[in-house]
Amino acid sequence: MFSKSKINEPAQDTAKPSPAPATPQSSAPAQSDHRPSAPKAKPPASVLSSDLHITGNLKTTGDIQVEGTVEGDIRAHLLTIGESATIKGEVTADDVVINGRIVGRVRGLKVRLTSTARVEGDIIHKTIAIESGAHFEGSVQRQDDPLNPGRAAKPGSNPASAQAAPQGKPAAAGQSAD
């Protein structure tokens, strides 16, 4: 009987086991909690199609894939310039992948010019990759913080020049290939 009283105590806790069936119901709200977490997952890139012409600036914390023409500045997390795309303005992103044409300055932590890239302007980067066949006219400058133009450029310009000297040679080689 003593054990029955223990059962009675859990019977009082039986109100708690009814939340135990509520726990599976709680998992359903937990799934609902996971659904709001799902929007926290990275949304797909915004795609600007090849027949789209935009005049104006674009700014997002997400990703953009440009296939059309943009006359203005672009700021994004990941920016992919398609082969048919043309950008006339400054491009700033954490990651920049250039397959098409940019006329203007490029700022990025990681910048990649593919073999189909055509860039007419300066590139300010932390890391850069230029594939064989890419067309580039301008200067290349390494900075630890290329996304902040004013402050990092002045103090970093002297050390960046010393660090950019080895990269200046490949840029010169890239320019001689033009």
N, C-alpha and C positions, 0 to 999 in steps of 0.2 A: 504494500500500500504506500510505503514511503516513495517507492518509485512512481506510483501513480500520482502522488503529490508533485513529484518532479515533472510528470507528464502534465499535471495541472498547471505547474508553473510555465512549461512551454505552451500549455493551452492558453495561458494568459499571453504568452508570446505568440499564440496562434494568431493573434491580431497582427503580430509581426510576420508570421508566415503568409498571411493574406497579402501583406506587401511583398512577400516572396513571390507569389504569383504576379504581383505588381512588378516584380523585378523583370520578368519577361516583358511585361508591358513597359517597364522602364527601359528595357533594351530597345523597344520600338522608339520611345522618345530619344534613347541614346543614338539610335540610327538617325532620328531626326536631328540630333545634335551633330551627327556625322555629316548629314546633308548640308547644314550651314558650314561645316568644315570643308565640304567639297567646293563651295564657291571660293574658299581661301586657296584652293588649288589653282595653279596658274591657268588663266583662261587662254584659249588659243590666240594666235597672232591675228591682228587686224590686217586684212588683205586689201590693198588698194589696187584694183584691177587695171589691166593695160589700157583700157579705154577711158580711164578716169584722169582728169586734169584738175589739179587743185592749185589755187592761188591763195597762199596764206600759210601760217605756221601750224605745225602739228606738235602736240605735247601729250605724252602718256607715260605712265609708269610701267606699262605692259610692253608687248612686242608688236612690231609693225613689219609687214612685208609689203614693199612698194613694187608694183609692176608698171604703174603709169607714170605720169609727170607731176612733179611737185615744184612749184615756184615759191619757195619760202623755207624757213628753218624747220628742222625736225629734231625733236628730243624724245628718246625712248629708252627702254631697257635693252632690248635686242632689236636691232634694225637690220633688215635684210633688203638689199637693193637688187631687184631682179634684173635679168639681162636686158629686158626691153625698157627698163626704167630710166628716167632722167630726173635728177635733182639739181635745182639751181638755188643754192642757199647753204647755210651751215648745218652740218649734221653732228649731233651729239648723242652718244649712247654708250652704255657699258660695253656692249659687244656690237661691232659693225661688220657686216659681211657684204662686200661690194662685188656684185656681178655685172652691174650696169654702169651708168655714167653719172658722175657728180661734178658739178662746177661750183666750187666753194670749199670752205674749210671743213675738215673732218676731225672730230674730237672723240676719242674712245679709249677705254681701258684696254680692250683687245680689238685691233683692227685687222681685217683680212681682205686683201685684194686678190680676187680669183683671176684666172687667165683671161677672162672676158671683161675685166674691170677697166674703166677709163676715168681717171681722176685728174681734174685740173684744179689744183689748190693745195694748200698746206695740210699736212696730216700731223696731228698732235696726239700721241699715244703713250700707253705704258708698255704694251707689247704689240708687235706688228708682224704680219706675214704677207709677203708679196710673191704670188705665184709667177712662174715664167709665162710671158705673154701679156701680162698686165701692162697697161699704158698709164704712166704717171708723170705729170708735170707739176712740180712744186717742191716744197721742202718737207723734210721729215724731222720732227723734234720729239724726243722722248721726255716725258714728265711723269713724276710719281702720281700726280693728281691732274690728269689732263681735262677732267670734266669741269674744273673751276678755273676759268680763263684768267681772271685778273690777278689773284693773289699768288698762285703757284707759278705763273709764268715769269715774274720778275726774279724771285729768289732762286727758282729752279733753272733759270736760263743759263747761268754760268756753268753749274755742274752738268746740266743737260747737254750743253755744248760739248763738254769733255766726254760725256757718255755717248753723245750722238755722233761723235767723230767716227767711230767704227761703223755706225749705221749710215753715216754720210757717204761712206765708200760704196755700199750696196745701192744707195739711192742714186749716186752718180753713175753706177753701172746701169741702173734702171733707166736713167736719163739718157745714157749713151745708146741704149737699145732703142730709143725712140726713133 
